Amino acid sequence: HTQFRAPGRTEDTVDGTPVWPKFAVKAIGLAFVTWAVLALLGGLFQINPVWLNGPFVPYTTASPSQPDLYVGWLEGLLRLWPNWEFTIFGHTIGELFLPGVVVPGLLIGLVAAWPFLEARVSGDHEWHNFSQRPREAPVRAGIGAAAITLFAVLVLAGGNDVVAKYLGVEVDTLNTILRWMVFVAPLVAGALTFWICHDLQRRGDHPVSEPERIRFRRNTGGGFDRETPAGAGTSGPEGRER
């Protein structure tokens, strides 16, 4: 695992659990436990007996069915994308091709290619074992925040019918707002994150750094003397607490 900068550490040394054998064995053990739980659920429990609910009536259940979280953003793309249909070389390309294949492929490809793109732009092709705090890379942090915001908006759009029902607004009105948010919200989140990280980098404040520690020593009179760092003098009566 990567590590943060600390005294005695360099880019060539790694403090932590090695991938092999310790971390790999733990991961394999976790995989077997997961498989066992899934096997028990599949063999002993009845999951989602929808036939007991009768005919489908919209919004009659306490929790309307929605796409799973990991495909919610794909569902959001399908619900927000315009009904564009075009013909290429005599073949009709349906309106689901762009939001279902092209755009997800571009987004996932960009995420996968990001380390190589950043290395090419920055010219840094060295091996790194140090982790960086967001303030140390404001541009990367801003782009990451924008990407997370984009996916969050798309996940919200994946349940636009339920959101519209609970907010008491028309679905079309909500879709218009979400379409604007797809473009505006990532820009705002990215710019705000960049500004905060750049400001923290400039100030040098570290609110999560190790706090100052005070040590006390029990004295012969039953009280406590505050220890003074070497070279700062001796502890006096003012440092004694009962």
C-alpha positions as CSV (number, residue, x, y, z in Angstrom):
1,H,0.0,0.0,0.0
2,T,1.0,3.6,-0.5
3,Q,1.9,5.8,2.4
4,F,2.0,9.4,3.4
5,R,5.2,11.3,3.8
6,A,6.9,11.0,7.2
7,P,10.4,11.1,8.7
8,G,12.5,8.2,7.6
9,R,10.4,7.3,4.6
10,T,11.4,7.6,1.0
11,E,9.8,6.9,-2.4
12,D,11.9,3.6,-2.4
13,T,10.6,2.3,0.9
14,V,7.1,1.1,1.8
15,D,5.8,0.7,5.3
16,G,2.7,-1.4,5.5
17,T,1.2,-4.7,4.7
18,P,2.8,-6.4,1.6
19,V,0.5,-7.6,-1.1
20,W,2.0,-11.0,-1.0
21,P,1.5,-13.1,1.1
22,K,-0.4,-11.3,3.8
23,F,-2.8,-9.0,2.0
24,A,-3.5,-11.5,-0.8
25,V,-4.3,-14.3,1.6
26,K,-6.7,-12.0,3.6
27,A,-8.4,-11.0,0.3
28,I,-8.8,-14.6,-0.7
29,G,-10.2,-15.5,2.7
30,L,-12.7,-12.7,2.4
31,A,-13.7,-13.9,-1.1
32,F,-14.4,-17.4,0.2
33,V,-16.5,-16.0,3.1
34,T,-18.5,-13.9,0.5
35,W,-19.1,-16.9,-1.7
36,A,-20.3,-18.9,1.3
37,V,-22.8,-16.2,2.3
38,L,-24.1,-16.0,-1.3
39,A,-24.5,-19.8,-1.4
40,L,-26.4,-19.8,1.8
41,L,-28.7,-17.0,0.7
42,G,-29.3,-18.7,-2.7
43,G,-30.0,-22.1,-1.2
44,L,-32.0,-21.3,2.0
45,F,-33.7,-17.9,1.5
46,Q,-36.5,-16.8,-0.8
47,I,-35.5,-13.6,-2.4
48,N,-38.0,-11.1,-3.8
49,P,-41.2,-13.2,-4.3
50,V,-42.8,-10.6,-6.6
51,W,-45.7,-13.0,-7.4
52,L,-47.0,-12.4,-3.9
53,N,-47.6,-8.7,-4.6
54,G,-50.2,-9.2,-7.3
55,P,-50.6,-7.1,-10.4
56,F,-48.3,-4.2,-10.9
57,V,-49.7,-0.9,-9.6
58,P,-47.3,2.1,-9.7
59,Y,-46.2,3.5,-6.3
60,T,-48.3,1.2,-4.2
61,T,-45.3,-0.2,-2.3
62,A,-43.3,1.5,0.3
63,S,-40.0,1.3,-1.7
64,P,-40.5,1.6,-5.5
65,S,-38.1,-0.5,-7.5
66,Q,-35.1,1.4,-8.8
67,P,-31.9,0.4,-10.6
68,D,-29.0,-0.9,-8.5
69,L,-26.5,1.6,-7.4
70,Y,-23.7,0.5,-9.6
71,V,-25.8,1.0,-12.8
72,G,-27.8,3.9,-11.5
73,W,-25.7,6.4,-13.4
74,L,-26.3,4.4,-16.6
75,E,-30.0,4.5,-16.0
76,G,-29.7,8.2,-15.5
77,L,-28.0,8.7,-18.8
78,L,-30.8,6.8,-20.6
79,R,-33.5,8.9,-18.8
80,L,-31.9,12.3,-19.5
81,W,-30.5,11.7,-23.0
82,P,-32.6,13.2,-25.9
83,N,-34.3,10.8,-28.3
84,W,-31.7,11.2,-31.0
85,E,-31.9,8.6,-33.8
86,F,-29.8,8.8,-37.0
87,T,-28.9,6.7,-40.0
88,I,-25.3,5.7,-41.1
89,F,-24.8,3.9,-44.4
90,G,-28.4,2.9,-44.5
91,H,-28.4,1.5,-41.0
92,T,-30.6,3.1,-38.3
93,I,-28.8,3.8,-35.0
94,G,-31.3,3.8,-32.2
95,E,-31.6,6.5,-29.5
96,L,-30.1,4.2,-26.9
97,F,-26.7,3.7,-28.6
98,L,-25.1,7.0,-27.6
99,P,-26.2,7.0,-23.9
100,G,-25.9,3.3,-23.5
101,V,-22.7,2.5,-25.3
102,V,-20.7,5.5,-26.5
103,V,-20.9,7.9,-23.5
104,P,-20.3,5.2,-20.9
105,G,-17.4,3.9,-23.0
106,L,-15.8,7.3,-23.1
107,L,-16.3,7.9,-19.3
108,I,-14.9,4.6,-18.3
109,G,-12.1,4.9,-20.8
110,L,-11.1,8.3,-19.5
111,V,-11.0,7.0,-15.9
112,A,-8.8,4.1,-17.0
113,A,-6.5,6.3,-19.1
114,W,-6.2,9.1,-16.5
115,P,-2.9,8.0,-14.9
116,F,-1.2,7.8,-18.3
117,L,-2.7,11.1,-19.4
118,E,-1.5,12.9,-16.3
119,A,2.0,11.3,-16.6
120,R,2.2,12.5,-20.2
121,V,1.1,16.1,-19.4
122,S,3.2,16.4,-16.2
123,G,6.2,14.6,-17.7
124,D,6.5,12.5,-14.4
125,H,7.0,8.9,-15.3
126,E,8.7,7.9,-12.0
127,W,7.5,5.2,-9.6
128,H,5.8,6.7,-6.5
129,N,5.0,5.1,-3.2
130,F,3.9,8.3,-1.4
131,S,0.2,9.1,-1.3
132,Q,-0.8,12.7,-1.9
133,R,-3.3,14.8,0.0
134,P,-5.8,16.6,-2.2
135,R,-4.1,19.9,-1.4
136,E,-0.9,18.7,-2.9
137,A,-2.6,18.2,-6.3
138,P,-5.4,20.8,-6.6
139,V,-6.0,20.2,-10.3
140,R,-6.4,16.5,-9.9
141,A,-8.6,17.0,-6.8
142,G,-10.8,19.4,-8.7
143,I,-11.2,17.1,-11.7
144,G,-12.0,14.2,-9.3
145,A,-14.6,16.2,-7.5
146,A,-16.2,17.2,-10.8
147,A,-16.3,13.5,-11.9
148,I,-17.8,12.3,-8.6
149,T,-20.5,15.1,-8.8
150,L,-21.3,14.1,-12.4
151,F,-21.9,10.5,-11.4
152,A,-23.9,11.6,-8.4
153,V,-26.2,13.7,-10.6
154,L,-26.7,10.8,-13.0
155,V,-27.5,8.4,-10.1
156,L,-30.1,10.9,-8.9
157,A,-31.5,11.0,-12.5
158,G,-31.7,7.2,-12.5
159,G,-34.5,7.5,-9.9
160,N,-36.1,10.7,-11.3
161,D,-39.7,9.3,-11.2
162,V,-39.4,8.5,-7.5
163,V,-37.7,11.8,-6.7
164,A,-40.3,13.7,-8.6
165,K,-43.1,12.0,-6.7
166,Y,-41.7,12.7,-3.3
167,L,-40.9,16.3,-4.2
168,G,-44.3,16.9,-5.8
169,V,-43.0,18.1,-9.1
170,E,-43.4,16.9,-12.7
171,V,-40.9,14.5,-14.1
172,D,-40.3,16.6,-17.1
173,T,-39.5,19.6,-14.9
174,L,-37.1,17.6,-12.8
175,N,-35.4,16.2,-15.9
176,T,-34.8,19.8,-17.2
177,I,-33.2,20.7,-13.8
178,L,-31.1,17.5,-13.9
179,R,-29.9,18.2,-17.4
180,W,-28.6,21.6,-16.3
181,M,-27.1,20.0,-13.2
182,V,-25.1,17.6,-15.4
183,F,-23.2,20.5,-16.8
184,V,-23.2,23.1,-14.0
185,A,-22.8,21.0,-10.9
186,P,-19.5,19.3,-11.9
187,L,-18.0,22.7,-12.8
188,V,-19.1,24.3,-9.5
189,A,-17.8,21.3,-7.5
190,G,-14.5,21.1,-9.4
191,A,-13.8,24.9,-9.1
192,L,-14.8,24.9,-5.4
193,T,-12.6,21.9,-4.6
194,F,-9.6,23.4,-6.6
195,W,-10.0,26.7,-4.7
196,I,-10.1,25.0,-1.3
197,C,-7.1,22.8,-2.0
198,H,-5.1,25.7,-3.5
199,D,-5.9,27.8,-0.5
200,L,-4.9,25.1,2.0
201,Q,-1.7,24.5,0.0
202,R,-0.9,28.2,0.2
203,R,-1.7,28.5,3.9
204,G,0.0,25.3,5.0
205,D,-2.6,24.7,7.7
206,H,-2.9,21.0,8.7
207,P,-6.0,20.6,10.9
208,V,-5.6,16.8,11.2
209,S,-1.9,17.0,12.2
210,E,-0.8,15.5,15.5
211,P,-1.9,17.8,18.4
212,E,0.5,19.1,21.0
213,R,1.0,16.7,23.8
214,I,1.6,17.5,27.5
215,R,3.2,15.0,29.9
216,F,2.8,15.0,33.6
217,R,4.8,13.1,36.2
218,R,3.6,12.1,39.7
219,N,5.7,13.7,42.4
220,T,6.6,12.6,45.9
221,G,3.9,14.9,47.4
222,G,1.1,13.1,45.6
223,G,0.6,15.8,43.0
224,F,1.6,16.1,39.4
225,D,4.5,18.1,37.8
226,R,4.3,19.1,34.2
227,E,7.4,17.9,32.3
228,T,9.3,20.6,30.5
229,P,11.1,19.8,27.2
230,A,14.9,19.6,27.5
231,G,16.5,23.1,27.4
232,A,13.3,24.9,28.4
233,G,14.1,25.1,32.2
234,T,12.7,23.2,35.1
235,S,9.1,22.7,36.1
236,G,8.0,25.1,38.8
237,P,5.0,25.3,41.1
238,E,2.9,26.9,38.3
239,G,3.1,23.6,36.4
240,R,1.7,21.5,39.3
241,E,-1.9,20.3,39.4
242,R,-3.8,18.6,42.1
